[in-house]
Amino acid sequence: METKKIHIFNLLSFYTLLGTFFVSLFFFIPFVPVSIDVAKGFLISTGVTLSVFFWLMARLIDGKFTLPKDRMVLVAAFIPITFLVSAFFSSSIYLSLFGHGFEVGTFGTMLILFLVLLLSSIYFQTEKNIKMFFGFIIIGSFILALTQITQFFGLFNKIAPNIFSGVTGGNLLGTWSNFSSLFGGIIVLIISILEFVKIKQIYKILLSIFGFISLFLLMLLNTYFVWILVGVFALLIFVYSISQNRTNDRTLKNFPYLSFVVVLISLLFLVGNTSASSIVAQYFGTITPEIYPSISGTMNMVAPSLKHNVLFGTGPNTFALDWSLWKPMQVMQSMFWGIDFQSGFGMIPTFLITTGILGFASWLLLFIIFILRAIQSLSLIFRRPEASRYIAISLLLALYFWISAFISNPNFTLLVMLFASTGVFIGTLVNLNLLPVHEKSYLDDPRTSFFSIFGLVLLMILSVSTCYIYAEKFTGVVYVSTSSPKDNSLIELSRSESKILKGIALDKNDIYYSNLSQIYLAEIQTILADKTLSADTVKSVTQDKITNIESAVASSIKQNPKYYLNWKNAGDIYAVLLSIGVKGTYENSASSYEQASKLSPNNPGILLARAQLEIVNKDTEKAKSYIEEALKIKSDYIDAIFMRAQIKFDAGDVSGAIGDAELAAAAAPRDASVYFKLGGLKYNNNDNTGAISAFEMALTIDPNYHNARYLLGLAYRKAGRADESHKQFELLHTLFPENIDVTNAFNGKIENTPTPVLNTKDKKDNILPKKA
């Protein structure tokens, strides 16, 4: 008999879990630049952990455990165990255990997901609770859809500007791919309920309306794999409904219109993808999908990762490190060469690389057992459709999210949907006595009682401590996310430094240390530019800051020694210190770049940074050699081409510099800045016709490139085309009436025109704001 106290704690646990599922669908932190993934990760982690705490409290009072007796629960427990062991073989244990900010591939995430499945299989064993689960998911998704549609029309920004400052993915769920996947699942859920469950007419109407809203969102996003999944699942539901929904004389009772419409629309967007999507884009605009490595690019990394450690891979949450080390050379010739991908083409295949055969096998085994349970339940679904309707719905929903996990990269929220729906599927089997439950009392034996109670208390303490750790980690993210200085004044830089130090005190994160080193460097540059300070003060403060920089750089590398960006950051910082005359920093910079190249061997950006270091060190020949190495890796590397052009320009070889600039223009025909620099070189070489042509091309690509318009006006004037020159300056004068250079040019007072510069590193072409 359940006592009142047990009932209260069970209810607290249940509603905390259900509330976490519900709120996570649309949760975000308003007005704070904390990413959606971090905000949702914090909510889910703390919500599930609190639910576990209340459940443990109920078990402590109750004196017994009642759990579904199914292999899926045991195999699901094996997932966080393998991830935990794999983390201790990782190059960065910290990154693999808990990550920078609630990433999906960590041990901590896997533990939370197992707990979601366990609690869902316990709590969703009654028809009432199962209905609540589906209802809360649909209502939460409706709030998400309504908010997103409102955001499309910019209404929220009018009411509360910057309320979505942390929504970096463009929506309140995360990436657009995840947004599309969720509403694909919602469509599957809605048509399943409408076809399998007898509900009131008002609910049918409301669900149908939301189903069409979800379809509208899918049309806007037009994600190919989601259309395939939705189409296939809708077809299965349609065929099943047709086969089951007949009277005794085999007459069809009700035609499944909604599933039929979904099949047709899915087919339209799959077969006529280009024409259908262009019609939608014409009226509503297009949304750029996320980019991930191809199947072949991901699979090419399997062999070296298994060679590293066949059983446990390179470590959870280390795909970005692996990609930097083993990325295919073909990628370097694409537009995505500079992206440090966080995962492969699908989440579960990525685990084969990061957690080895055992980590991947744990996921695969759970999926296989799920499929076996699904096959076993099919006979009941066909024999007794009325009794098994919730089994069918939970099965379809869980299967949808399982397939998505193999072919896409679901975020924390979607993984919770996967494990929760799998847990609900187990609960529905228990509800119909297709699975037994295991009930164990630990009060019968005094010895068992003591150790069980002791273990429960330890787990409760651990759950509370974990919540505290999550709170610290999240607070650290908030501190660092709000630490960006508004300007380079010492007051602003000191404020940024203070916030990052507070973040580090809560969460020793390698990215935080790298940010801190950049702040220290900016403080040095500001101090050196301050002519009011005495030489002794500048020397003393600068030395202290250099010591701080060295400490921060060393700490970032210590936290994550295999991440090339930590080494490159060290190289960049020491290169800047060399440029301001700090002795002994050349060697530190060179060795840091060398280590970065070892960790990312096919990265031309590191070689170009090394070339810049040699220019600062006044060794032009070495700089040229590194530039050529970078161009061997990526022949159309615009920055490398322009750095080589800069060297030629500085040496007086203007024609050679122009040749390189023309080569860059051929490699990047849609880059306005390339034509701007080419025009500047030709302008300096008195090739007014060529300069005009280049500047006009820059403005054709980007009409708001005001620097190009300014220099085009000067080039027109030099070429004797006064009227055209006046038109350019008249337009600029309208936009920038306070700019003295524009005013003088407009009034025809400039005779000796400013020299356009080529240097891309220092970005010295900022005569005017680039955008209006």
C-alpha positions in Angstrom: 0.0 0.0 0.0 1.5 3.3 -1.1 1.6 5.8 1.8 1.0 9.5 1.5 4.7 10.4 1.7 5.6 7.8 -1.0 2.8 9.1 -3.2 4.0 12.7 -2.8 7.6 11.9 -3.7 6.4 9.7 -6.7 4.3 12.6 -7.9 7.2 15.0 -7.5 9.4 12.7 -9.5 6.8 12.1 -12.2 5.8 15.7 -12.7 9.4 16.9 -12.6 10.2 14.4 -15.4 7.1 15.2 -17.4 7.6 19.0 -16.9 11.2 18.7 -18.1 10.1 17.0 -21.3 7.5 19.7 -21.8 9.5 22.8 -21.1 12.6 21.6 -22.9 10.9 21.8 -26.2 10.7 25.7 -26.1 13.0 26.6 -23.2 15.6 29.4 -23.6 17.2 32.1 -21.5 15.8 35.5 -22.6 18.1 38.5 -23.1 21.3 36.4 -22.2 23.6 35.2 -25.0 23.7 31.6 -23.8 23.2 29.2 -26.6 20.0 27.1 -26.9 21.9 23.8 -26.5 23.5 25.0 -23.2 20.2 26.3 -21.8 18.3 23.1 -22.7 21.2 20.9 -21.6 21.1 22.6 -18.2 17.3 22.3 -17.9 17.2 18.6 -18.9 20.2 17.6 -16.8 19.0 19.2 -13.6 15.3 18.3 -14.2 16.1 14.6 -14.8 18.5 14.5 -11.8 15.9 16.1 -9.5 13.4 13.5 -10.7 15.8 10.7 -9.8 16.3 12.3 -6.4 12.6 12.3 -5.7 12.3 8.7 -7.0 15.1 7.6 -4.7 13.5 9.3 -1.8 10.3 7.4 -2.5 12.2 4.1 -2.7 13.9 4.9 0.6 10.5 5.3 2.3 8.9 2.5 0.4 11.7 -0.1 1.0 11.4 -1.7 -2.4 12.1 -1.3 -6.1 9.6 -2.1 -8.9 11.3 -2.1 -12.3 10.4 -3.5 -15.7 12.1 -6.8 -16.3 13.4 -6.2 -19.8 16.8 -6.4 -21.5 16.4 -3.0 -23.0 16.8 -1.4 -19.5 19.9 -3.4 -18.8 21.5 -2.7 -22.2 20.6 1.0 -21.9 22.6 1.0 -18.6 25.6 -0.4 -20.6 25.8 2.8 -22.7 26.9 5.3 -20.0 29.2 2.6 -18.6 31.1 2.2 -21.9 31.2 6.0 -22.3 32.7 6.3 -18.8 35.4 3.8 -19.5 36.1 5.3 -22.9 36.5 8.8 -21.3 39.5 7.6 -19.3 41.2 6.6 -22.5 40.5 10.1 -24.0 43.2 12.8 -24.5 40.9 15.1 -22.5 39.1 13.4 -19.8 37.3 16.6 -18.9 36.0 17.1 -22.4 34.8 13.4 -22.6 33.1 13.3 -19.2 31.1 16.6 -19.2 32.2 18.7 -22.1 32.4 22.4 -22.6 28.7 23.0 -22.2 26.3 20.1 -22.1 27.3 18.6 -25.4 25.5 15.4 -26.6 28.4 13.0 -26.9 29.7 13.1 -23.3 29.4 10.5 -20.5 27.2 12.9 -18.6 24.7 13.1 -21.4 24.6 9.3 -21.8 23.9 8.9 -18.0 21.0 11.4 -18.2 19.5 9.6 -21.2 19.7 6.2 -19.5 17.8 7.8 -16.5 15.2 9.2 -18.9 14.6 5.7 -20.3 14.5 4.1 -16.8 12.1 6.6 -15.3 9.9 6.7 -18.4 9.6 2.9 -18.4 8.5 3.1 -14.7 6.1 6.0 -14.9 4.3 5.5 -18.2 2.8 2.1 -17.5 -0.8 3.4 -17.2 -3.1 4.7 -19.9 -3.6 7.9 -18.0 0.2 8.7 -17.8 0.8 7.6 -21.4 -1.9 10.0 -22.6 -0.3 12.8 -20.5 3.1 12.1 -22.1 1.7 12.4 -25.6 -0.4 15.4 -24.7 2.4 17.3 -23.1 4.7 16.6 -26.0 2.1 17.9 -28.5 1.3 21.0 -26.4 5.0 21.8 -25.9 5.6 21.4 -29.6 2.6 23.6 -30.4 4.0 26.4 -28.1 7.4 26.0 -30.0 5.7 26.2 -33.4 3.5 29.2 -32.4 6.6 31.0 -31.0 8.6 30.3 -34.1 5.9 31.4 -36.5 5.5 34.6 -34.5 9.3 35.1 -34.6 9.2 34.7 -38.4 7.2 37.8 -38.6 9.4 39.7 -36.1 6.7 40.4 -33.6 8.8 39.4 -30.5 11.6 41.8 -31.5 9.0 44.6 -31.6 7.6 43.8 -28.2 10.9 42.8 -26.5 14.1 43.6 -28.5 17.0 41.2 -28.0 14.8 38.6 -26.2 16.2 35.9 -28.4 19.9 37.1 -28.2 21.0 33.5 -27.2 19.1 31.8 -30.0 22.1 31.3 -32.3 20.5 28.4 -34.3 17.6 30.5 -35.6 14.9 28.8 -33.6 14.0 27.8 -30.0 14.9 24.1 -30.4 18.4 24.3 -31.8 19.5 23.7 -35.4 17.0 23.8 -38.2 17.7 20.1 -38.9 16.7 19.3 -35.4 13.6 21.6 -35.7 12.6 19.7 -38.8 13.2 16.3 -37.2 11.0 17.2 -34.2 8.0 18.3 -36.3 8.4 15.3 -38.5 8.0 13.2 -35.3 5.1 15.3 -34.2 3.3 14.6 -37.6 3.9 10.9 -37.1 2.5 11.2 -33.5 -0.6 13.2 -34.6 -1.6 11.0 -37.5 -1.0 7.9 -35.3 -3.4 9.3 -32.6 -6.0 10.3 -35.1 -6.0 6.9 -36.8 -5.6 4.6 -33.8 -7.4 6.4 -30.9 -11.0 7.3 -30.5 -11.1 10.9 -29.3 -13.6 13.8 -29.1 -14.3 15.7 -32.3 -12.9 18.9 -30.9 -9.6 17.2 -30.2 -9.6 15.7 -33.8 -10.0 19.2 -35.2 -7.3 20.7 -33.0 -4.8 17.9 -33.8 -5.6 18.1 -37.5 -4.9 21.9 -37.5 -1.6 21.4 -35.6 -0.7 18.6 -38.1 -1.1 21.0 -41.0 0.9 23.6 -39.1 3.7 21.1 -38.7 3.5 20.2 -42.4 3.8 23.9 -43.2 7.0 24.1 -41.1 8.4 21.1 -42.9 7.7 22.8 -46.2 9.6 25.8 -45.0 12.6 23.8 -43.9 12.4 21.2 -46.7 14.8 18.6 -45.1 15.1 15.7 -47.4 15.6 12.9 -44.9 12.7 14.1 -42.8 10.4 14.0 -45.8 11.5 10.4 -46.4 10.8 9.4 -42.8 7.5 11.2 -42.6 6.4 9.8 -45.9 7.3 6.2 -45.1 5.7 6.4 -41.6 2.6 8.1 -42.9 2.3 5.3 -45.6 2.6 2.6 -43.0 -0.1 4.3 -40.9 -2.3 4.7 -44.0 -2.0 1.1 -45.1 -2.6 -0.2 -41.5 -5.6 2.0 -41.1 -7.1 0.9 -44.4 -6.5 -2.8 -43.5 -8.0 -2.5 -40.0 -10.7 0.1 -40.4 -13.4 -2.0 -42.0 -16.9 -3.3 -41.0 -17.9 -7.0 -40.9 -18.9 -6.8 -44.6 -15.4 -5.4 -45.4 -16.7 -1.9 -46.1 -14.2 0.9 -45.2 -15.6 2.8 -42.3 -13.5 5.9 -42.3 -10.9 6.9 -44.9 -7.6 8.0 -43.2 -7.5 11.4 -45.0 -4.7 13.0 -43.0 -2.2 10.2 -43.4 -3.1 10.1 -47.1 -2.5 13.9 -47.5 0.8 13.5 -45.6 1.9 10.8 -48.0 1.0 12.9 -51.0 2.8 16.0 -49.8 5.9 14.0 -48.8 5.9 12.5 -52.3 5.6 15.9 -53.9 8.6 17.3 -52.0 10.6 14.1 -52.6 9.9 13.6 -56.3 9.5 17.3 -57.3 11.9 18.7 -54.7 13.3 21.5 -56.7 10.0 22.9 -58.0 8.0 22.4 -54.8 10.7 24.0 -52.6 11.2 26.9 -55.0 7.5 27.7 -54.8 7.7 27.7 -51.0 10.9 29.7 -51.0 9.3 32.3 -53.4 6.7 33.2 -50.8 8.5 32.5 -47.5 12.2 32.6 -48.2 14.7 29.8 -47.7 16.4 28.5 -44.6 20.0 27.3 -45.0 20.4 23.7 -43.7 23.3 22.6 -41.4 26.4 21.1 -43.0 27.9 17.8 -41.8 30.6 15.5 -43.2 29.5 13.1 -45.8 29.0 9.4 -45.2 32.3 8.6 -46.9 34.1 11.4 -45.1 32.9 10.1 -41.8 33.7 6.4 -42.6 37.2 7.3 -43.7 37.9 8.2 -40.0 36.8 4.9 -38.6 40.0 3.0 -39.5 42.5 5.4 -37.8 40.3 5.8 -34.8 39.9 2.1 -34.2 43.7 1.8 -34.8 44.1 4.3 -32.0 41.9 2.2 -29.6 39.7 -0.5 -31.1 37.5 -1.0 -28.1 37.0 2.5 -26.8 37.9 4.8 -29.7 39.4 8.3 -29.2 37.1 9.3 -26.4 33.6 10.6 -26.1 32.9 14.1 -27.5 36.3 14.2 -29.4 35.1 14.1 -33.0 36.3 17.7 -33.6 39.8 16.7 -32.5 39.6 13.6 -34.7 38.3 15.5 -37.7 41.2 18.0 -37.4 43.7 15.1 -37.4 42.3 12.9 -40.0 40.0 15.0 -42.3 40.2 13.8 -45.9 42.3 15.9 -48.4 39.3 16.2 -50.7 37.5 18.3 -48.1 40.3 20.9 -48.3 39.2 21.8 -51.9 35.6 22.4 -50.8 34.0 25.5 -49.2 33.8 23.6 -45.9 37.5 23.1 -45.4 37.7 25.5 -42.4 34.8 23.9 -40.4 35.7 21.9 -37.3 32.8 19.5 -37.4 31.6 18.3 -34.0 30.1 15.0 -35.4 29.9 12.9 -38.5 26.9 12.5 -40.8 24.9 10.7 -38.1 25.2 10.6 -34.3 25.3 6.8 -33.8 27.9 6.2 -36.6 30.0 9.0 -35.0 30.2 6.9 -31.7 32.0 4.2 -33.6 34.8 6.7 -34.0 34.8 8.4 -30.6 33.8 5.4 -28.4 35.1 2.5 -30.4 33.5 -0.9 -31.0 32.1 -1.2 -27.4 30.5 2.2 -27.4 28.9 1.8 -30.8 27.9 -1.8 -30.0 26.0 -0.7 -26.8 23.8 1.6 -28.9 23.4 -0.9 -31.7 22.5 -3.7 -29.3 19.8 -1.5 -27.6 18.4 -0.7 -31.1 18.4 -4.4 -32.0 16.5 -5.4 -28.9 14.1 -2.6 -29.5 13.4 -3.9 -33.0 12.9 -7.4 -31.6 10.4 -6.1 -29.1 8.7 -4.2 -31.9 8.4 -7.4 -34.0 7.1 -9.4 -31.1 4.4 -6.7 -30.5 3.2 -6.7 -34.1 1.1 -9.8 -33.7 -0.9 -8.0 -30.9 -1.1 -4.8 -32.8 -2.8 -6.6 -35.7 -4.9 -9.0 -33.6 -6.1 -6.5 -31.0 -5.7 -3.0 -32.5 -8.0 -1.4 -29.9 -6.0 -2.8 -26.9 -2.6 -2.2 -28.5 -3.1 1.4 -29.8 -0.7 3.0 -27.4 1.9 0.3 -28.1 1.6 1.2 -31.8 1.9 4.9 -31.2 4.9 4.7 -28.9 6.6 2.2 -31.2 6.2 4.4 -34.3 7.4 7.5 -32.4 10.4 5.8 -30.9 11.3 4.1 -34.2 11.2 7.5 -36.0 13.6 9.1 -33.5 15.9 6.0 -33.6 16.2 6.2 -37.3 16.9 9.9 -37.1 19.8 9.2 -34.7 21.4 7.0 -37.2 21.2 9.4 -40.2 21.3 12.8 -38.5 22.6 14.6 -35.4 19.9 15.1 -32.8 20.5 17.5 -30.0 19.8 16.8 -26.3 16.1 17.5 -26.6 15.6 15.1 -29.5 17.6 12.4 -27.7 15.4 12.8 -24.7 12.4 12.3 -27.0 14.1 9.1 -28.3 14.8 7.6 -24.9 11.5 8.8 -23.4 9.4 7.3 -26.2 11.5 4.1 -25.9 10.7 4.1 -22.2 7.0 4.7 -22.9 7.1 1.8 -25.4 8.4 -0.5 -22.5 5.7 0.9 -20.2 3.0 0.1 -22.7 4.2 -3.5 -22.9 4.1 -3.7 -19.1 0.6 -2.2 -19.1 -0.7 -5.1 -21.2 1.3 -7.7 -19.2 3.6 -8.4 -22.2 6.6 -7.6 -20.0 6.9 -8.6 -16.4 8.0 -6.3 -13.6 10.7 -7.2 -11.0 9.8 -6.2 -7.5 12.5 -6.4 -4.8 12.2 -5.4 -1.2 15.4 -4.7 0.6 13.8 -4.7 4.1 13.5 -8.5 4.5 17.2 -9.0 5.4 18.9 -6.6 7.9 22.3 -6.8 6.2 20.7 -6.2 2.8 18.6 -3.4 4.3 21.7 -1.6 5.7 23.7 -1.7 2.5 20.7 -0.8 0.4 19.7 2.2 2.5 23.4 3.2 2.6 23.5 3.0 -1.2 20.3 4.9 -1.7 21.6 7.7 0.6 24.8 7.9 -1.4 22.9 8.0 -4.7 20.7 10.8 -3.3 23.8 12.8 -2.2 25.3 12.2 -5.6 22.2 13.4 -7.4 22.1 16.6 -5.3 25.8 17.1 -5.9 25.4 16.6 -9.6 22.7 19.3 -9.7 25.1 21.6 -8.0 27.8 20.8 -10.5 25.4 21.4 -13.4 24.4 24.8 -11.8 28.1 25.8 -11.5 28.8 24.8 -15.0 25.8 26.7 -16.3 26.7 29.8 -14.3 30.2 29.6 -15.7 28.8 29.6 -19.2 26.7 32.6 -18.4 29.7 34.6 -17.0 31.8 33.8 -20.1 29.0 34.4 -22.5 28.5 37.9 -21.2 32.2 38.7 -21.0 32.7 40.2 -24.5 34.1 43.7 -24.1 32.2 46.6 -25.7 35.5 48.3 -26.6 39.2 48.0 -25.9 39.2 50.4 -22.9 40.9 49.1 -19.8 37.7 49.4 -17.9 35.8 47.1 -20.3 38.7 44.7 -20.6 39.0 44.5 -16.8 35.3 43.7 -16.6 35.7 40.9 -19.2 38.7 39.6 -17.4 36.8 39.5 -14.1 33.8 37.6 -15.7 36.0 35.0 -17.3 37.9 34.4 -14.1 34.6 33.8 -12.3 33.7 31.4 -15.1 37.0 29.6 -14.7 36.5 29.4 -10.9 33.3 27.4 -11.6 34.4 25.4 -14.6 38.0 25.0 -15.7 37.3 25.0 -19.4 40.1 25.2 -22.0 38.1 27.6 -24.1 37.7 30.0 -21.1 41.5 30.0 -20.6 42.0 30.8 -24.3 39.5 33.7 -24.1 41.3 34.9 -20.9 44.7 34.9 -22.7 43.2 37.1 -25.5 41.8 39.5 -23.0 45.3 39.8 -21.3 46.8 40.4 -24.8 44.2 43.2 -25.5 45.1 44.8 -22.2 48.8 44.9 -23.1 48.0 46.5 -26.4 45.8 49.1 -24.8 48.4 49.9 -22.1 51.1 50.3 -24.8 48.9 52.7 -26.7 48.3 54.8 -23.6 50.8 57.7 -23.8 49.8 59.0 -20.4 51.5 56.1 -18.5 55.1 56.3 -17.4 57.6 53.9 -19.0 58.1 52.1 -15.6 54.4 51.6 -15.2 54.0 50.3 -18.7 57.0 47.9 -18.2 55.7 46.6 -14.9 52.1 46.1 -15.9 53.1 44.6 -19.2 55.4 42.0 -17.6 52.6 41.0 -15.2 50.2 40.6 -18.1 52.7 38.5 -20.0 53.0 36.2 -17.0 49.3 35.9 -16.9 49.1 35.1 -20.6 51.7 32.4 -20.2 49.7 30.9 -17.4 46.4 31.0 -19.2 47.8 29.6 -22.4 49.5 26.7 -20.5 46.2 26.0 -18.7 44.2 25.8 -21.9 46.7 23.4 -23.4 46.7 21.3 -20.2 42.9 21.0 -20.1 42.8 19.8 -23.8 46.2 19.1 -25.2 45.0 17.5 -28.4 42.9 20.4 -29.6 44.9 22.2 -32.3 43.2 25.6 -31.7 44.6 25.8 -28.2 48.1 25.5 -29.7 47.3 27.9 -32.5 45.9 30.4 -30.0 49.3 30.2 -28.2 51.2 30.7 -31.5 49.0 33.7 -32.4 49.5 35.3 -29.0 53.2 34.9 -28.9 53.4 36.2 -32.5 51.7 39.4 -31.4 54.0 39.7 -28.4 56.9 39.4 -30.8 55.5 42.1 -33.0 55.4 44.5 -30.0 59.1 43.7 -29.1 58.8 41.0 -26.4 62.0 39.0 -26.6 62.1 35.2 -26.7 58.5 34.8 -28.0 59.5 33.8 -31.6 60.5 30.3 -30.4 57.4 29.9 -28.3 55.2 30.9 -31.2 57.0 28.7 -33.7 56.9 25.6 -31.5 53.2 26.2 -30.8 52.4 26.4 -34.5 54.4 23.3 -35.1 52.4 21.4 -32.5 49.2 22.7 -33.9 50.2 21.5 -37.4 50.8 18.0 -36.0 47.3 17.9 -34.6 45.8 19.4 -37.7 48.2 18.4 -40.5 45.9 19.4 -43.4 45.2 22.9 -42.1 46.6 25.6 -44.4 45.5 28.3 -41.9 48.2 27.2 -39.4 50.9 27.4 -42.2 49.7 30.8 -43.1 49.9 31.9 -39.5 53.5 30.6 -39.4 54.2 32.6 -42.6 52.9 35.7 -40.9 55.2 35.0 -37.9 58.2 34.8 -40.3 57.1 38.2 -41.8 57.1 39.7 -38.3 60.5 38.1 -37.7 61.7 39.6 -41.0 62.4 36.3 -42.8 60.6 36.7 -46.1 62.0 33.6 -47.7 60.7 31.4 -44.9 57.4 33.1 -45.1 57.2 32.4 -48.8 58.0 28.7 -48.2 55.1 28.4 -45.7 52.7 30.2 -48.1 53.6 27.7 -50.8 53.0 24.8 -48.4 49.6 26.2 -47.6 48.8 26.5 -51.3 49.8 22.9 -51.9 47.1 21.8 -49.5 44.5 24.3 -50.8 45.4 25.8 -54.1 42.6 28.4 -54.0 43.4 29.6 -50.5 42.6 33.3 -50.9 44.4 34.6 -47.8 47.5 32.8 -48.8 47.4 34.1 -52.3 47.0 37.7 -51.0 49.8 37.3 -48.4 52.1 36.3 -51.3 50.8 39.3 -53.2 51.5 41.5 -50.2 55.1 40.3 -50.1 55.5 41.0 -53.8 53.9 44.4 -53.3 56.2 45.3 -50.5 59.2 44.3 -52.6 58.1 46.6 -55.4 56.8 43.9 -57.7 53.4 45.4 -58.3 52.7 43.5 -61.5 53.4 40.2 -59.7 51.1 41.3 -56.9 48.4 42.1 -59.4 48.9 38.7 -61.0 48.2 37.0 -57.7 45.2 39.2 -57.1 43.8 38.2 -60.4 44.4 34.6 -59.5 42.5 35.1 -56.3 39.6 36.7 -58.3 39.4 33.7 -60.5 39.3 31.4 -57.5 36.7 33.5 -55.7 34.5 35.2 -58.4 31.8 36.0 -55.8 34.0 37.6 -53.2 33.7 41.4 -53.2 36.7 42.0 -51.0 38.9 40.2 -53.6 37.9 42.6 -56.3 38.3 45.5 -53.9 42.0 44.6 -53.3 42.6 43.9 -56.9 41.2 47.3 -57.8 43.4 48.9 -55.1 46.5 47.4 -56.7 45.6 48.4 -60.2 44.7 51.9 -58.9 48.2 52.2 -57.4 49.7 51.0 -60.6 47.9 53.8 -62.5 45.7 51.2 -64.4 42.6 53.3 -64.0 40.5 51.2 -66.4 41.4 48.0 -64.6 40.8 49.6 -61.2 37.3 50.8 -62.3 36.4 47.4 -63.6 37.4 45.7 -60.4 35.6 48.2 -58.1 32.5 48.0 -60.3 32.6 44.2 -59.9 32.9 44.5 -56.1 29.8 46.7 -56.1 27.9 44.4 -58.3 28.5 41.6 -55.8 27.9 43.8 -52.8 26.2 47.1 -53.5 26.8 48.2 -49.8 30.6 47.9 -50.1 31.1 51.6 -49.5 34.9 51.5 -49.5 34.8 50.1 -53.0 32.3 52.9 -54.0 34.7 55.5 -52.5 37.7 54.3 -54.4 35.6 53.8 -57.5 34.8 57.5 -57.3 38.5 58.3 -57.0 39.3 56.1 -60.0 36.6 57.7 -62.1 38.1 61.1 -61.2 41.6 60.0 -62.2 40.2 58.6 -65.5 38.5 62.0 -66.3 35.0 60.7 -65.8 33.9 63.5 -63.5 30.2 63.1 -63.7 30.3 59.4 -62.8 32.7 60.2 -59.9 30.3 62.9 -58.6 27.4 60.4 -58.6 29.4 58.0 -56.4 30.4 60.7 -53.9 26.9 62.1 -53.9 25.5 58.8 -52.8 28.2 58.4 -50.2 27.6 61.9 -48.9 23.9 61.1 -48.5 24.8 58.0 -46.4 27.7 59.6 -44.5 27.2 63.3 -44.3 29.5 63.6 -41.3 32.5 61.9 -42.9 35.1 64.5 -43.7 36.9 62.4 -46.4 33.5 61.9 -48.2 32.6 65.6 -47.8 35.9 66.7 -49.3 35.6 64.2 -52.2 32.1 65.3 -52.8 33.2 68.9 -53.0 36.1 68.0 -55.3 38.8 69.1 -52.8 40.9 65.9 -52.8 43.9 66.0 -55.1 46.4 63.6 -53.6 44.2 60.6 -53.0 44.8 58.1 -50.2 46.6 55.0 -51.2 44.5 51.8 -51.1 46.3 49.1 -49.1 46.4 45.4 -49.8 47.2 44.0 -46.3 44.5 41.5 -45.4 45.8 40.7 -41.9 45.3 44.1 -40.4 42.1 44.9 -42.4 43.3 48.5 -43.3 40.6 49.0 -45.9 38.1 50.3 -43.4 37.7 53.8 -44.8 34.0 53.7 -44.3 31.5 51.2 -42.7 31.1 48.3 -45.1 27.4 48.1 -44.5 24.9 51.0 -44.2 
